[in-house]
Amino acid sequence: MSSELETPVPQGRYVTAVLAGDTVRTAGMTPRVDGVLTVTGSVGAEVTVAQARAAAALGARNALAAVRSVVPAGHRFRPVEMVVYVAASADFTALSAVADGASEMIASELGPDDLPARSAIGVYTLPGGAPVEVALTAVLVPGP
């Protein structure tokens, strides 16, 4: 079962993904459905770890949709790097637990062998009050 979403609509003056050579880079993807954030707030304050993990999974799904929107027909891709930004309260340190939500979604969508390298970075705030933002880099690979 695919969890593909529509390609996210930019929330400003940017594009959601760019294909340069054999590399695709996405903009940061927040947990939006039809342009609307599904949750807002800081993780460790208004947002629980479980809510943040689900938000990270949705951000990663949006990033995959953005990648797919620029991959030429007949090509496959492999994620190689993912950065998960977490808007966290000052004392929240379980950033990797939140980012695991994004990793689990990619593993379920593409398989565990296609997990990218990952960074989880705590920040003070994110666009629109989103608790997480996911940016993905992928490369085109040979094959159907």
MARBA-3410 file (N, C-alpha, C, O; in Angstrom, 1 decimal):
144
0.8,-1.2,0.0,0.0,0.0,0.0,0.9,1.2,0.0,1.8,1.4,0.9 ~ 0.7,2.1,-0.9,1.4,3.3,-1.0,0.8,4.4,-0.2,-0.4,4.6,-0.1 ~ 1.7,5.2,0.4,1.2,6.4,1.2,1.5,7.7,0.5,1.7,8.7,1.1 ~ 1.6,7.6,-0.9,1.9,8.8,-1.7,0.9,9.9,-1.4,-0.3,9.7,-1.3 ~ 1.4,11.1,-1.4,0.6,12.3,-1.3,0.7,13.1,-2.5,1.6,12.9,-3.3
-0.2,14.1,-2.7,0.0,15.1,-3.8,1.3,15.8,-3.5,1.7,16.0,-2.4 ~ 1.9,16.4,-4.6,3.1,17.2,-4.4,2.7,18.4,-3.6,1.7,19.1,-3.9 ~ 3.4,18.7,-2.5,3.1,19.8,-1.7,3.2,21.1,-2.5,4.0,21.3,-3.4 ~ 2.3,22.1,-2.1,2.3,23.4,-2.7,3.3,24.3,-1.8,3.2,24.3,-0.6 ~ 4.2,25.0,-2.5,5.1,25.9,-1.8,4.3,26.9,-0.9,3.3,27.4,-1.4
4.8,27.2,0.2,4.2,28.2,1.1,4.9,29.6,1.0,4.6,30.5,1.8 ~ 5.7,29.7,0.0,6.4,31.0,-0.3,7.0,31.0,-1.7,6.5,30.2,-2.5 ~ 8.0,31.8,-1.9,8.7,31.9,-3.2,9.8,30.9,-3.3,11.0,31.3,-3.2 ~ 9.5,29.7,-3.6,10.5,28.6,-3.8,9.8,27.5,-4.5,8.5,27.5,-4.7 ~ 10.6,26.5,-4.9,10.0,25.3,-5.5,10.2,24.2,-4.5,11.1,24.2,-3.6
9.4,23.1,-4.6,9.4,22.0,-3.6,10.6,21.1,-3.8,11.1,20.5,-2.8 ~ 11.1,21.0,-5.0,12.2,20.1,-5.3,12.9,20.6,-6.6,12.3,21.1,-7.5 ~ 14.2,20.3,-6.7,15.0,20.6,-7.8,15.9,19.4,-8.2,16.5,18.8,-7.4 ~ 15.8,19.1,-9.5,16.7,18.0,-10.0,17.9,18.7,-10.7,17.7,19.5,-11.6 ~ 19.1,18.4,-10.2,20.3,19.0,-10.7,21.2,17.8,-11.1,21.8,17.2,-10.1
21.4,17.5,-12.3,22.2,16.3,-12.7,21.4,15.1,-12.3,20.3,14.9,-12.7 ~ 22.0,14.3,-11.4,21.4,13.1,-10.9,21.0,13.2,-9.5,20.7,12.3,-8.8 ~ 21.0,14.5,-9.0,20.6,14.7,-7.6,19.4,15.5,-7.4,19.1,16.5,-8.2 ~ 18.5,15.1,-6.5,17.3,15.9,-6.2,17.4,16.4,-4.8,17.8,15.7,-3.9 ~ 17.1,17.7,-4.6,17.1,18.3,-3.3,15.7,18.9,-3.1,15.1,19.5,-3.9
15.1,18.6,-1.9,13.8,19.1,-1.6,14.0,20.4,-0.7,15.0,20.6,0.0 ~ 12.9,21.2,-0.7,12.8,22.2,0.3,12.4,21.5,1.6,12.1,20.3,1.6 ~ 12.5,22.2,2.7,12.0,21.7,3.9,10.5,21.5,3.9,9.8,22.4,3.5 ~ 10.1,20.3,4.3,8.7,19.9,4.2,8.2,19.8,5.6,8.7,19.0,6.5 ~ 7.1,20.5,5.9,6.5,20.5,7.2,5.3,19.5,7.1,4.9,19.1,6.0
4.7,19.2,8.2,3.6,18.2,8.2,2.3,18.9,7.8,1.4,19.2,8.6 ~ 2.1,19.1,6.5,1.0,19.7,5.9,0.2,18.7,5.1,0.7,17.8,4.4 ~ -1.1,18.9,5.1,-2.0,18.2,4.2,-2.9,19.2,3.5,-3.5,20.0,4.2 ~ -2.9,19.2,2.2,-3.6,20.3,1.5,-3.2,21.7,1.9,-4.1,22.6,2.0 ~ -1.9,21.9,2.2,-1.4,23.2,2.6,-1.6,23.6,4.0,-1.2,24.7,4.4
-2.3,22.7,4.8,-2.6,23.1,6.2,-1.8,22.2,7.2,-1.7,21.0,7.0 ~ -1.1,22.9,8.1,-0.4,22.2,9.1,-1.3,21.3,9.9,-2.4,21.7,10.3 ~ -0.9,20.1,10.2,-1.7,19.1,11.0,-1.5,19.3,12.5,-2.3,18.9,13.3 ~ -0.4,19.9,12.9,0.0,20.1,14.3,0.9,21.3,14.3,1.7,21.5,13.4 ~ 0.8,22.1,15.4,1.8,23.2,15.6,2.2,23.2,17.1,1.6,22.5,18.0
3.4,23.8,17.3,3.9,23.9,18.7,5.3,23.3,18.8,5.8,22.8,17.9 ~ 5.8,23.5,20.0,7.2,23.0,20.3,7.1,21.6,20.9,6.3,21.3,21.7 ~ 8.0,20.8,20.4,8.1,19.4,21.0,8.7,19.5,22.4,9.7,20.2,22.6 ~ 8.0,18.8,23.3,8.4,18.9,24.7,7.6,19.9,25.5,7.7,19.9,26.7 ~ 6.9,20.7,24.8,6.0,21.7,25.4,4.5,21.3,25.0,3.8,20.5,25.7
4.1,21.9,23.9,2.7,21.7,23.4,2.5,20.4,22.6,1.4,19.8,22.5 ~ 3.6,19.8,22.1,3.6,18.7,21.2,4.3,17.5,21.9,5.4,17.6,22.3 ~ 3.7,16.3,21.9,4.3,15.2,22.5,5.2,14.5,21.5,5.2,14.8,20.3 ~ 6.1,13.6,22.0,7.0,12.9,21.1,6.2,12.1,20.1,6.6,12.0,18.9 ~ 5.1,11.4,20.5,4.3,10.6,19.5,3.7,11.5,18.4,3.7,11.2,17.3
3.2,12.7,18.8,2.7,13.6,17.8,3.8,14.1,16.9,3.6,14.2,15.7 ~ 5.0,14.4,17.4,6.1,14.9,16.6,6.6,13.8,15.7,7.0,14.1,14.5 ~ 6.6,12.5,16.1,7.0,11.4,15.2,6.1,11.3,14.1,6.5,11.1,12.9 ~ 4.8,11.4,14.3,3.8,11.4,13.3,3.9,12.5,12.3,3.8,12.4,11.1 ~ 4.2,13.7,12.9,4.5,14.9,12.1,5.7,14.7,11.2,5.7,15.1,10.0
6.8,14.1,11.8,8.0,13.9,11.0,7.7,12.9,9.9,8.3,13.1,8.8 ~ 6.9,11.9,10.1,6.5,10.9,9.1,5.8,11.6,7.9,6.1,11.4,6.8 ~ 4.9,12.5,8.3,4.2,13.3,7.3,5.1,14.2,6.5,5.0,14.3,5.3 ~ 6.0,14.9,7.2,7.0,15.7,6.5,7.8,14.9,5.5,8.1,15.4,4.4 ~ 8.2,13.7,5.9,9.0,12.8,5.0,8.2,12.4,3.8,8.7,12.3,2.7
6.9,12.0,4.1,6.0,11.7,2.9,5.9,12.8,2.0,5.9,12.6,0.8 ~ 5.8,14.0,2.5,5.7,15.2,1.6,7.0,15.4,0.8,7.0,15.7,-0.3 ~ 8.1,15.1,1.5,9.4,15.2,0.8,9.6,14.2,-0.3,10.0,14.5,-1.4 ~ 9.1,13.0,0.0,9.1,11.9,-1.1,8.2,12.3,-2.3,8.6,12.1,-3.4 ~ 7.1,12.9,-2.0,6.2,13.4,-3.0,6.9,14.5,-3.9,6.7,14.5,-5.1
7.6,15.3,-3.2,8.3,16.4,-3.9,9.4,15.8,-4.8,9.6,16.2,-5.9 ~ 10.2,14.8,-4.3,11.2,14.1,-5.1,10.5,13.5,-6.3,11.0,13.7,-7.4 ~ 9.5,12.8,-6.1,8.8,12.1,-7.2,8.3,13.0,-8.3,8.2,12.7,-9.4 ~ 8.0,14.3,-7.9,7.5,15.2,-8.8,8.5,15.7,-9.9,8.1,16.2,-10.9 ~ 9.8,15.5,-9.6,10.8,16.0,-10.5,11.7,14.8,-11.1,12.5,15.0,-11.9
11.4,13.6,-10.6,12.2,12.4,-11.2,11.6,12.1,-12.5,10.4,11.9,-12.7 ~ 12.5,12.0,-13.5,12.0,11.7,-14.9,11.3,10.3,-14.9,11.7,9.4,-14.2 ~ 10.3,10.2,-15.8,9.7,8.9,-16.0,10.7,7.9,-16.4,11.6,8.1,-17.1 ~ 10.5,6.7,-15.8,11.4,5.6,-16.1,12.6,5.5,-15.2,13.5,4.7,-15.3 ~ 12.8,6.5,-14.3,13.9,6.5,-13.4,13.5,6.2,-12.0,12.3,6.4,-11.6
14.4,5.7,-11.2,14.2,5.4,-9.8,15.1,6.4,-9.0,16.0,7.0,-9.6 ~ 14.9,6.5,-7.7,15.7,7.3,-6.9,16.0,6.6,-5.6,15.3,5.7,-5.2 ~ 17.1,7.1,-4.9,17.4,6.6,-3.6,17.7,7.8,-2.7,18.6,8.6,-3.1 ~ 17.1,7.9,-1.6,17.4,9.0,-0.6,18.8,8.8,-0.1,19.2,7.6,0.3 ~ 19.6,9.8,0.0,20.9,9.7,0.5,21.2,10.5,1.8,22.1,10.2,2.6
20.4,11.6,2.0,20.6,12.4,3.1,19.2,13.0,3.6,18.4,13.4,2.7 ~ 19.0,13.0,4.8,17.7,13.6,5.4,18.1,14.4,6.6,18.9,14.0,7.5 ~ 17.6,15.6,6.6,17.8,16.5,7.8,16.4,16.7,8.4,15.5,17.2,7.7 ~ 16.3,16.4,9.7,15.0,16.6,10.4,15.2,17.7,11.4,16.0,17.5,12.4 ~ 14.5,18.8,11.2,14.6,20.0,12.1,13.4,19.8,13.1,12.3,19.6,12.7
13.7,20.0,14.4,12.7,19.8,15.4,12.6,21.1,16.2,13.6,21.5,16.9 ~ 11.4,21.7,16.2,11.2,22.9,17.1,11.0,22.3,18.5,9.9,21.7,18.8 ~ 12.0,22.5,19.3,12.0,21.9,20.6,12.0,22.9,21.8,12.6,24.0,21.7 ~ 11.4,22.5,22.9,11.5,23.3,24.1,13.0,23.2,24.6,13.7,22.3,24.1 ~ 13.4,24.1,25.4,14.8,24.3,25.8,15.3,23.0,26.4,16.5,22.7,26.3
14.5,22.2,27.1,15.0,21.0,27.8,14.8,19.7,27.0,15.1,18.6,27.5 ~ 14.2,19.8,25.8,13.9,18.6,25.1,15.2,18.1,24.3,15.8,18.9,23.6 ~ 15.6,16.9,24.5,16.8,16.3,23.9,16.5,15.1,23.1,17.5,14.6,22.5 ~ 15.3,14.6,23.0,15.1,13.3,22.3,14.8,13.6,20.8,13.8,13.1,20.2 ~ 15.7,14.3,20.2,15.5,14.7,18.8,15.5,13.5,17.9,14.8,13.4,16.9
16.4,12.5,18.1,16.5,11.3,17.3,15.2,10.5,17.4,14.8,9.9,16.4 ~ 14.5,10.5,18.5,13.3,9.7,18.7,12.2,10.4,17.7,11.4,9.6,17.1 ~ 12.2,11.7,17.6,11.3,12.4,16.7,11.6,12.0,15.3,10.8,11.7,14.5 ~ 12.9,12.2,14.9,13.4,11.9,13.6,13.1,10.5,13.1,13.0,10.2,11.9 ~ 13.1,9.5,14.1,12.8,8.2,13.7,11.4,8.0,13.0,11.3,7.1,12.3
10.5,8.9,13.3,9.2,8.9,12.6,9.4,9.0,11.1,8.7,8.3,10.3 ~ 10.3,9.9,10.7,10.6,10.1,9.3,11.3,8.9,8.7,11.0,8.5,7.6 ~ 12.3,8.4,9.5,13.0,7.2,9.0,12.1,6.0,8.8,12.2,5.3,7.8 ~ 11.2,5.8,9.8,10.3,4.7,9.7,9.4,4.8,8.5,9.1,3.8,7.9 ~ 8.9,6.0,8.2,8.1,6.2,7.0,8.8,5.9,5.8,8.3,5.2,4.9
10.0,6.3,5.6,10.8,6.0,4.4,11.1,4.5,4.3,11.0,4.0,3.2 ~ 11.4,3.9,5.4,11.7,2.4,5.4,10.4,1.7,5.0,10.5,0.7,4.2 ~ 9.2,2.1,5.4,8.0,1.4,5.1,7.6,1.7,3.6,7.1,0.8,3.0 ~ 8.0,2.9,3.1,7.6,3.3,1.7,8.6,2.7,0.7,8.2,2.2,-0.3 ~ 9.9,2.7,1.0,10.9,2.3,0.1,11.7,1.1,0.4,12.3,0.5,-0.4
11.6,0.7,1.7,12.4,-0.5,2.2,13.5,0.0,3.0,14.0,1.1,2.8 ~ 13.9,-0.8,4.0,15.0,-0.4,4.9,16.3,-0.2,4.3,17.2,0.5,4.8 ~ 16.6,-0.9,3.1,17.9,-0.7,2.5,18.0,0.7,1.8,19.1,1.1,1.4 ~ 16.9,1.5,1.7,16.9,2.8,1.1,16.9,3.9,2.1,16.6,5.1,1.8 ~ 17.2,3.6,3.4,17.2,4.7,4.4,18.4,5.6,4.1,19.5,5.1,3.7
18.2,6.9,4.2,19.3,7.8,4.0,20.1,8.0,5.3,19.7,7.6,6.4 ~ 21.3,8.6,5.1,22.0,9.2,6.3,21.1,10.3,6.9,20.4,10.9,6.1 ~ 21.2,10.5,8.2,20.2,11.4,8.8,20.9,12.3,9.9,21.7,11.9,10.6 ~ 20.4,13.5,9.9,20.7,14.5,11.0,19.4,14.9,11.7,18.4,15.1,11.0 ~ 19.4,15.0,13.0,18.3,15.6,13.7,18.8,16.8,14.5,19.7,16.7,15.3
18.2,18.0,14.2,18.7,19.2,14.6,17.6,20.0,15.4,16.5,20.2,14.9 ~ 17.8,20.3,16.6,16.9,21.1,17.4,17.0,22.6,17.1,18.1,23.1,17.0 ~ 15.8,23.2,16.9,15.8,24.6,16.6,14.7,25.3,17.5,13.9,24.6,18.1 ~ 14.7,26.6,17.5,13.8,27.4,18.4,12.4,27.4,17.7,11.4,27.2,18.4 ~ 12.3,27.7,16.4,11.0,27.8,15.8,11.1,27.4,14.3,12.2,27.4,13.7
10.0,27.0,13.7,9.9,26.6,12.3,8.8,27.4,11.6,7.9,27.9,12.3 ~ 8.7,27.4,10.3,7.7,28.1,9.6,6.3,27.7,10.0,6.0,26.5,10.1 ~ 5.4,28.7,10.3,4.0,28.5,10.6,3.8,27.9,12.0,2.7,27.5,12.4 ~ 4.9,27.7,12.8,4.8,27.1,14.1,4.8,25.5,14.0,4.5,24.9,14.9 ~ 5.3,25.0,12.8,5.4,23.6,12.7,6.4,23.0,13.7,7.4,23.6,14.1
6.1,21.8,14.2,7.0,21.2,15.2,8.2,20.5,14.5,9.3,20.3,15.1 ~ 8.1,20.2,13.2,9.2,19.5,12.5,9.2,20.0,11.1,8.2,20.5,10.5 ~ 10.4,19.9,10.5,10.6,20.1,9.0,11.6,19.1,8.5,12.6,18.9,9.2 ~ 11.3,18.5,7.4,12.2,17.5,6.8,12.7,17.9,5.4,11.9,18.3,4.6 ~ 14.0,17.8,5.2,14.6,18.1,3.9,15.3,16.8,3.5,16.0,16.2,4.3
15.1,16.5,2.2,15.6,15.2,1.7,16.5,15.5,0.5,16.2,16.3,-0.4 ~ 17.6,14.8,0.4,18.4,14.7,-0.8,18.4,13.3,-1.3,18.6,12.3,-0.6 ~ 18.2,13.1,-2.6,18.1,11.8,-3.3,18.9,11.8,-4.6,19.2,12.9,-5.1 ~ 19.3,10.7,-5.0,20.0,10.5,-6.3,19.2,9.6,-7.2,18.6,8.7,-6.7 ~ 19.3,9.9,-8.5,18.7,8.9,-9.4,19.6,7.7,-9.5,20.8,7.8,-9.5
19.0,6.5,-9.7,19.7,5.3,-9.8,19.2,4.5,-11.0,18.0,4.7,-11.4 ~ 20.0,3.7,-11.6,19.6,3.0,-12.8,18.5,2.0,-12.5,18.4,1.5,-11.3 ~ 17.7,1.7,-13.4,16.7,0.7,-13.2,15.3,1.2,-13.6,15.1,2.4,-13.8 ~ 14.3,0.3,-13.6,13.0,0.7,-14.0,12.2,1.5,-12.9,11.1,1.8,-13.1
END
